């Protein structure tokens, strides 16, 4: 069984993997230097992030794309307006 990583480590590592894909490779030491150059100086955190970046490179992991905000439709606006009225009534 593997270790469970915290969400903030995964998110940071996935962002680094996505943004610096040309500089990341399967070498842990290279990835550790890359993470350090990005400004993460805490040794434990740097090593954990670099390890997950290496794992993302060697074994394809689902790297989620950046979230896009959905466009509001008139139906969504009506629902938001109703919710706002209900909140005012409660007060």
C-alpha positions as CSV (number, residue, x, y, z in Angstrom):
1,X,0.0,0.0,0.0
2,X,1.1,3.5,-0.7
3,X,1.2,6.6,1.4
4,X,-1.6,9.0,1.3
5,X,-0.4,12.5,0.3
6,X,-2.0,15.7,1.5
7,X,-4.1,17.6,-1.0
8,X,-1.8,20.7,-0.9
9,X,1.2,18.6,-1.9
10,X,-0.7,17.0,-4.8
11,X,-2.1,20.4,-6.1
12,X,1.3,22.1,-5.9
13,X,3.1,19.1,-7.6
14,X,0.4,18.9,-10.3
15,X,0.7,22.7,-11.0
16,X,4.5,22.4,-11.2
17,X,4.2,19.4,-13.5
18,X,1.7,21.2,-15.7
19,X,3.6,24.5,-15.9
20,X,7.2,23.2,-16.1
21,X,6.7,20.0,-18.0
22,X,9.7,20.6,-20.2
23,X,12.0,20.9,-17.1
24,X,10.6,17.9,-15.1
25,X,12.0,14.5,-15.7
26,X,12.3,11.1,-13.9
27,X,15.2,12.2,-11.7
28,X,14.3,13.1,-8.2
29,X,17.3,15.3,-7.6
30,X,16.6,17.4,-10.7
31,X,13.0,17.8,-9.6
32,X,14.1,18.7,-6.1
33,X,16.3,21.5,-7.4
34,X,13.5,22.8,-9.6
35,X,11.1,22.9,-6.7
36,X,13.7,24.7,-4.6
37,X,14.3,27.3,-7.3
38,X,10.6,28.0,-7.4
39,X,10.8,29.2,-3.8
40,X,9.8,26.3,-1.6
41,X,12.7,26.2,0.9
42,X,11.3,23.9,3.6
43,X,13.2,20.7,3.2
44,X,10.4,18.2,4.1
45,X,7.8,20.0,2.0
46,X,10.3,20.4,-1.0
47,X,11.1,16.6,-0.9
48,X,7.5,15.5,-0.7
49,X,6.5,17.8,-3.6
50,X,9.5,16.7,-5.7
51,X,8.7,13.1,-5.0
52,X,5.2,13.5,-6.2
53,X,6.4,15.4,-9.3
54,X,8.7,12.5,-10.1
55,X,5.9,10.0,-9.7
56,X,3.6,12.1,-12.0
57,X,6.4,11.9,-14.6
58,X,7.3,8.2,-14.3
59,X,3.7,6.9,-13.8
60,X,1.0,8.8,-15.5
61,X,-1.3,10.2,-12.8
62,X,-4.5,12.0,-13.6
63,X,-3.5,15.7,-13.6
64,X,-6.6,17.7,-13.6
65,X,-6.7,20.8,-15.9
66,X,-7.3,24.2,-14.3
67,X,-10.9,24.7,-13.4
68,X,-12.9,27.1,-15.7
69,X,-15.8,29.1,-14.4
70,X,-19.0,28.2,-16.1
71,X,-21.0,30.9,-17.8
72,X,-24.2,31.9,-16.0
73,X,-27.5,31.3,-17.9
74,X,-30.7,33.2,-17.2
75,X,-31.9,30.2,-15.3
76,X,-28.9,30.3,-12.9
77,X,-29.5,34.0,-12.4
78,X,-33.1,33.4,-11.5
79,X,-32.1,30.7,-9.0
80,X,-29.5,33.0,-7.4
81,X,-32.1,35.8,-7.1
82,X,-34.6,33.4,-5.4
83,X,-31.9,32.3,-2.9
84,X,-31.0,35.9,-2.2
85,X,-34.7,36.7,-1.4
86,X,-35.0,33.7,0.9
87,X,-31.9,34.9,2.8
88,X,-33.4,38.3,3.3
89,X,-36.6,36.9,4.6
90,X,-34.8,34.8,7.2
91,X,-33.1,37.9,8.7
